[in-house]
Amino acid sequence: MQQNVHMTIRVGVIGAGNIGTSHARNLASLVSGSTVTTLYDFDGVRAAEVAAELGAVAVPTYAELIASDDVDAVLIASPDPFHAEQALACLAAGKPALCEKPLSPDEADAKAVVDAEVALGRRLIMMGFMRRFDPGYLELKGLIGPAGIGDPLIVRNCHRNEVAPYGLDSALSITNAAIHEIDINRWLVGEEYAWVEVLTGRSGPLTPSGQHDPLFILMQTTGGVIVEVEMFVQSQLGYEVTCHVTGGLGVAEMGDGSYVTTAKALHRGHDLPPQWLSRFQDAYRNQLQGWITHLDTGSPMAGASTWDGYVGSIVANRAVESLRSGARVAIELPERPALYAP
Ligand SMILES: NC(=O)c1ccc[n+]([C@@H]2O[C@H](COP(=O)([O-])OP(=O)(O)OC[C@H]3O[C@@H](n4cnc5c(N)ncnc54)[C@H](O)[C@@H]3O)[C@@H](O)[C@H]2O)c1
C-alpha cells in the first residue's frame, strides 16, 4: 500500500452482525482517516441495511469485496470458522486485514494463515485481540516491573457473560471467549504457556446436561507464572471482566473498568453492561485507530499478529483436550518465524 500521510483508507467489512456493524460505524464516524465503502454478509438483507446506513455498497460475495478497487483494507467480522479462509483470500490478494478473534478454532487452519503470510514475507494481518488497546490492561501492563508491582507471580482472571453469546458449548467457551484471556495474559506477562489444565465442577442452573459452565482454566507460563481464568458464559449477572495481578512487590487489580460507582440509599455499586461493546468501547476504537494509522503511515503494527492468533489457537486446542480428558496438557509451540520477531 502507498504510504501517503492523510490518505483515507477505504475499508470493506465482511460480516455485518453485532461486532462487524459496531466496527463499521466506528470506522465511518469515529476513527480518523477511514471510510467504509463495501460490505458483505452471508445475509444479504443485513449487509444492504448497514450499507445503506453508512453510504456504502453491499456485494454478493466476500471475494468480490476483497477484489474491489474501492477496498484498500478488509475487516473480517464473520463467525469464527470463516476467519482463516477469508484471511487467506486477503493475503492472496495482497490486501491488509484486521481479523476478529480467533484466527481459527482449528489449529491447522490457523497455521495455514501464518504459513501463507510467511511465504508472502510481509505482515498484512492484524488480529482483533482488542484488549491490548484497553486502557485498563495497558495500565496493568505498565505496572508490571521494578518501578511498579515487580515481576508477575500469579494472575487471576474472571470473564463472565450474562448469557452465552453463541450458545452454551464448553469447547466454544474456550476457543471463542477464553481465547481473550489466553492472549492477554501471555501479552501481560511476556511469556508463553508451558501447560494448561481445565477443571470442571458444579455447573450453573442454566447449563445444559453434557456441558460445563463455569470452567476453571489453570495455566503456567514457561517462567513459572500461574494464570487462572474463571470462564462463566451463562452467569446471568451481566458482562464482567476482571484481572488481578500479584507481583513480587505489590498487587494491581483491574476490576470495574471505567464504571462510575454510586452510593445511595444504603447501597454502593454500579450497573453492569449486558455485553462487551460498552465495556470495551475504548479498546475497539483505539484498536481501529491504531490499525488505520499503521496502514496510512506505515508505522509498526501495534496489535496482535497472526502468530499471536496461531498461538492462541494452539493453547485453546490444548485446553479443549484437557477439558475432555481431565488431564494437564503440555503446550509445545513451533519455532516463531523471523517475520514475527518481537
Ligand atoms: N474482539 C471482540 O471482543 C469480539 C466481540 C464480539 C465478537 N467477536 C468476533 O466477531 C465475530 C462475529 O461475532 P458477532 O458477535 O458479530 O456475531 P453475529 O452472529 O452477531 O454476526 C455474524 C454475522 O456474520 C454473518 N455471516 C455468517 N456467515 C458468514 C460468512 N461466511 N461470511 C460473512 N458473513 C457471514 C451473519 O449473517 C451475521 O450477520 C466472531 O468471530 C466473534 O468471535 C469479537
The ligand as a Tripos MOL2 file, in Angstrom:
@<TRIPOS>MOLECULE
LIG
   44    48     1     0     0
SMALL
NO_CHARGES

@<TRIPOS>ATOM
      1 N1        -12.9900   -8.8760   19.8380 N.am      1 LIG1
      2 C1        -14.1370   -8.9820   20.4820 C.2       1 LIG1
      3 O1        -14.2760   -8.5730   21.6240 O.2       1 LIG1
      4 C2        -15.3110   -9.6090   19.7900 C.ar      1 LIG1
      5 C3        -16.6040   -9.3310   20.2390 C.ar      1 LIG1
      6 C4        -17.6760   -9.9170   19.5630 C.ar      1 LIG1
      7 C5        -17.4460  -10.7780   18.5070 C.ar      1 LIG1
      8 N2        -16.1670  -11.0490   18.1160 N.ar      1 LIG1
      9 C6        -15.9180  -11.9680   16.9990 C.3       1 LIG1
     10 O2        -16.5020  -11.4140   15.8240 O.3       1 LIG1
     11 C7        -17.1030  -12.4260   15.0300 C.3       1 LIG1
     12 C8        -18.5730  -12.0580   14.7810 C.3       1 LIG1
     13 O3        -19.2420  -12.0360   16.0240 O.3       1 LIG1
     14 P1        -20.6660  -11.3170   16.1930 P.3       1 LIG1
     15 O4        -20.9480  -11.2660   17.6500 O.co2     1 LIG1
     16 O5        -20.7250  -10.0670   15.4070 O.co2     1 LIG1
     17 O6        -21.6200  -12.4160   15.5240 O.3       1 LIG1
     18 P2        -23.0500  -12.1780   14.8680 P.3       1 LIG1
     19 O7        -23.6890  -13.5130   14.8500 O.co2     1 LIG1
     20 O8        -23.7490  -11.0350   15.5270 O.co2     1 LIG1
     21 O9        -22.7120  -11.7230   13.3780 O.3       1 LIG1
     22 C9        -22.1080  -12.5450   12.4400 C.3       1 LIG1
     23 C10       -22.5610  -12.0760   11.0500 C.3       1 LIG1
     24 O10       -21.8100  -12.8130   10.0870 O.3       1 LIG1
     25 C11       -22.7190  -13.2200    9.0540 C.3       1 LIG1
     26 N3        -22.1410  -14.3930    8.3880 N.ar      1 LIG1
     27 C12       -22.4080  -15.7070    8.5700 C.ar      1 LIG1
     28 N4        -21.5940  -16.4510    7.7750 N.ar      1 LIG1
     29 C13       -20.7910  -15.5690    7.0970 C.ar      1 LIG1
     30 C14       -19.7760  -15.7170    6.1520 C.ar      1 LIG1
     31 N5        -19.3700  -16.9250    5.7410 N.pl3     1 LIG1
     32 N6        -19.1610  -14.6020    5.6740 N.ar      1 LIG1
     33 C15       -19.5550  -13.3760    6.0830 C.ar      1 LIG1
     34 N7        -20.5270  -13.1740    6.9920 N.ar      1 LIG1
     35 C16       -21.1480  -14.2620    7.4930 C.ar      1 LIG1
     36 C17       -24.0330  -13.4460    9.7480 C.3       1 LIG1
     37 O11       -25.1090  -13.3540    8.8250 O.3       1 LIG1
     38 C18       -24.0330  -12.3230   10.7870 C.3       1 LIG1
     39 O12       -24.6210  -11.1280   10.2810 O.3       1 LIG1
     40 C19       -16.9040  -13.7360   15.7820 C.3       1 LIG1
     41 O13       -15.8120  -14.4180   15.2460 O.3       1 LIG1
     42 C20       -16.5800  -13.3110   17.2000 C.3       1 LIG1
     43 O14       -15.6690  -14.2060   17.8460 O.3       1 LIG1
     44 C21       -15.1060  -10.4560   18.7220 C.ar      1 LIG1
@<TRIPOS>BOND
     1     1     2 1
     2     2     3 2
     3     2     4 1
     4     4     5 ar
     5     4    44 ar
     6     5     6 ar
     7     6     7 ar
     8     7     8 ar
     9     8     9 1
    10     8    44 ar
    11     9    10 1
    12     9    42 1
    13    10    11 1
    14    11    12 1
    15    11    40 1
    16    12    13 1
    17    13    14 1
    18    14    15 2
    19    14    16 1
    20    14    17 1
    21    17    18 1
    22    18    19 2
    23    18    20 1
    24    18    21 1
    25    21    22 1
    26    22    23 1
    27    23    24 1
    28    23    38 1
    29    24    25 1
    30    25    26 1
    31    25    36 1
    32    26    27 ar
    33    26    35 ar
    34    27    28 ar
    35    28    29 ar
    36    29    30 ar
    37    29    35 ar
    38    30    31 1
    39    30    32 ar
    40    32    33 ar
    41    33    34 ar
    42    34    35 ar
    43    36    37 1
    44    36    38 1
    45    38    39 1
    46    40    41 1
    47    40    42 1
    48    42    43 1
@<TRIPOS>SUBSTRUCTURE
     1 LIG1         1 GROUP 0 **** ****
